Amino acid sequence: MSGRRVTYFAIGAAAGLAAGVIIGLMVAPDSGARTRRRLANEAMRAADLARSVADRAERVAALIGTQVDHALGREEEAAWRRVARLRDGVQRYSRTVMAP
């Protein structure tokens, strides 16, 4: 999608959202103060839910990171053991080749 089309889409979406909110508030069955209080309560509940989800995601990411680090550590240890075995094999081979 071109940049101009994205800009027009964003402007249209923002205008539609604003119009929807205004119309919704105008035809709301409750008074303005009551509607604002209800909106504030809903916003606080949404913020609490977002914090809860973010905390849970952070814990999961930390757990996965720990598991990946552990797995990589085991793979690294195995790789270094293989390197040591190869080095020992090369040294043994070079001693047998160099022996008179």
KEKE-3310 file (N, C-alpha, C; in steps of 0.2 Angstrom, whole numbers, plus 5000, padded with zeros to 4 digits):
npx = (5004:5003:5011:5003:4990:4989:4990:4978:4969:4972:4968:4954:4950:4952:4944:4931:4931:4931:4919:4910:4911:4907:4893:4889:4890:4880:4868:4867:4859:4861:4865:4877:4887:4886:4889:4902:4908:4906:4913:4926:4927:4927:4938:4948:4947:4950:4964:4969:4967:4976:4988:4989:4989:5001:5010:5009:5014:5027:5032:5031:5040:5052:5053:5054:5066:5075:5074:5079:5092:5097:5096:5104:5116:5119:5121:5132:5141:5142:5147:5160:5165:5166:5175:5186:5188:5191:5203:5211:5212:5218:5230:5235:5236:5245:5256:5258:5261:5272:5281:5297)
npy = (4994:5011:5026:5037:5032:5025:5036:5042:5032:5032:5044:5044:5033:5039:5050:5043:5036:5047:5053:5042:5041:5054:5054:5043:5047:5057:5051:5043:5035:5039:5052:5066:5066:5054:5046:5049:5045:5031:5029:5032:5022:5011:5013:5012:4999:4993:4997:4991:4978:4978:4980:4968:4958:4962:4960:4947:4943:4947:4939:4926:4929:4930:4918:4910:4915:4911:4897:4896:4901:4892:4880:4884:4886:4872:4867:4874:4870:4856:4858:4863:4852:4844:4851:4850:4836:4834:4842:4835:4823:4827:4831:4819:4812:4820:4818:4804:4805:4813:4806:4797)
npz = (5000:4996:5003:5003:5002:5014:5023:5020:5023:5037:5041:5038:5046:5059:5059:5057:5069:5079:5075:5078:5092:5096:5091:5099:5112:5111:5109:5120:5134:5147:5158:5155:5165:5172:5161:5158:5170:5169:5157:5162:5172:5164:5156:5166:5170:5158:5157:5168:5164:5153:5159:5167:5157:5151:5161:5163:5150:5151:5161:5155:5144:5151:5156:5145:5139:5149:5147:5134:5135:5144:5136:5125:5132:5135:5123:5119:5128:5124:5111:5114:5120:5109:5101:5109:5109:5095:5094:5103:5095:5083:5088:5093:5080:5074:5081:5079:5065:5065:5072:5072)
capx = (5000:5007:5011:4997:4984:4989:4988:4971:4965:4972:4963:4947:4948:4952:4937:4926:4931:4928:4911:4906:4911:4902:4886:4887:4889:4874:4862:4868:4853:4862:4867:4884:4892:4886:4892:4909:4910:4906:4918:4932:4928:4929:4945:4952:4947:4955:4971:4971:4968:4982:4994:4989:4992:5008:5014:5010:5018:5034:5034:5032:5046:5057:5054:5056:5072:5079:5075:5083:5099:5099:5097:5110:5122:5120:5123:5138:5145:5143:5151:5166:5168:5168:5181:5192:5190:5194:5209:5215:5213:5223:5237:5237:5237:5251:5262:5260:5264:5279:5286:5302)
capy = (5000:5017:5030:5042:5028:5024:5042:5043:5027:5034:5050:5041:5029:5043:5054:5039:5035:5053:5054:5037:5043:5060:5052:5038:5051:5062:5047:5039:5036:5042:5059:5067:5065:5047:5042:5050:5041:5025:5028:5032:5016:5006:5014:5010:4992:4991:4998:4985:4971:4978:4979:4961:4955:4964:4957:4939:4942:4948:4933:4921:4930:4929:4910:4907:4917:4907:4891:4897:4902:4885:4876:4887:4884:4865:4866:4877:4865:4850:4860:4864:4845:4841:4854:4847:4829:4835:4844:4829:4818:4831:4831:4812:4811:4824:4814:4798:4807:4816:4801:4794)
capz = (5000:4996:5009:5002:5004:5021:5026:5019:5028:5044:5043:5038:5052:5065:5058:5059:5077:5082:5074:5082:5099:5097:5091:5104:5118:5110:5110:5126:5138:5153:5158:5154:5171:5173:5155:5159:5175:5166:5153:5166:5175:5158:5154:5171:5169:5152:5159:5173:5160:5149:5164:5169:5151:5150:5167:5161:5144:5153:5165:5150:5140:5155:5157:5138:5139:5153:5144:5128:5138:5147:5130:5122:5136:5135:5116:5119:5131:5119:5105:5116:5121:5102:5099:5113:5106:5089:5096:5105:5089:5079:5092:5092:5074:5072:5085:5075:5059:5066:5075:5067)
cpx = (5005:5006:5005:4991:4984:4987:4981:4967:4966:4968:4956:4945:4948:4945:4931:4925:4928:4921:4907:4906:4907:4895:4884:4886:4882:4868:4862:4862:4854:4864:4875:4889:4892:4889:4900:4912:4911:4912:4925:4933:4930:4936:4950:4953:4951:4962:4973:4972:4974:4988:4994:4992:4999:5013:5015:5014:5026:5036:5035:5038:5052:5058:5056:5064:5077:5080:5079:5090:5101:5101:5103:5117:5124:5123:5130:5143:5147:5147:5158:5169:5170:5174:5187:5193:5193:5202:5214:5216:5218:5230:5239:5239:5244:5257:5263:5263:5271:5284:5290:5301)
cpy = (5006:5021:5035:5038:5026:5030:5043:5038:5029:5039:5048:5037:5034:5047:5049:5037:5041:5054:5048:5039:5049:5058:5047:5042:5055:5057:5042:5040:5039:5049:5060:5064:5057:5043:5043:5046:5034:5024:5028:5025:5010:5007:5012:5002:4989:4992:4993:4979:4972:4977:4971:4957:4956:4961:4949:4938:4943:4942:4927:4922:4929:4921:4907:4909:4913:4900:4891:4897:4895:4880:4878:4885:4877:4864:4869:4872:4859:4852:4861:4857:4842:4844:4851:4840:4830:4837:4839:4824:4821:4830:4824:4810:4814:4821:4808:4800:4809:4811:4798:4787)
cpz = (5000:5002:5009:5004:5011:5025:5026:5023:5035:5046:5043:5044:5058:5065:5060:5066:5081:5081:5078:5089:5100:5097:5096:5110:5117:5111:5116:5131:5144:5153:5157:5159:5172:5167:5156:5164:5173:5161:5156:5169:5170:5156:5159:5171:5163:5153:5163:5169:5156:5153:5166:5163:5150:5155:5165:5155:5146:5157:5160:5146:5144:5156:5150:5137:5143:5150:5138:5130:5140:5141:5126:5126:5136:5128:5115:5122:5127:5114:5108:5118:5114:5100:5103:5111:5099:5090:5098:5099:5085:5082:5092:5085:5072:5075:5081:5068:5060:5069:5070:5066)
residu = (MET:SER:GLY:ARG:ARG:VAL:THR:TYR:PHE:ALA:ILE:GLY:ALA:ALA:ALA:GLY:LEU:ALA:ALA:GLY:VAL:ILE:ILE:GLY:LEU:MET:VAL:ALA:PRO:ASP:SER:GLY:ALA:ARG:THR:ARG:ARG:ARG:LEU:ALA:ASN:GLU:ALA:MET:ARG:ALA:ALA:ASP:LEU:ALA:ARG:SER:VAL:ALA:ASP:ARG:ALA:GLU:ARG:VAL:ALA:ALA:LEU:ILE:GLY:THR:GLN:VAL:ASP:HIS:ALA:LEU:GLY:ARG:GLU:GLU:GLU:ALA:ALA:TRP:ARG:ARG:VAL:ALA:ARG:LEU:ARG:ASP:GLY:VAL:GLN:ARG:TYR:SER:ARG:THR:VAL:MET:ALA:PRO)
# end
